[in-house]
Amino acid sequence: MTATEFDEAFPGAEFDFWDSHPDYPVEDWQWEVSNDDTRLGYWGWVKSQMDADAESGND
């Protein structure tokens, strides 16, 4: 995800491209990457987690 894509995916965010999302720590993403559970970059993974949570009502 580029910085522009980040801005489009997270409009008005109180964090920036180099931060970690408060609800989705970088360590969780790193764990999924190391277990071959995702090949997404960090912010793409955050967006997919947010979408999955919204679909399941966990937001």
Beta strands, then each sheet from edge to edge (+ up, - down):
end
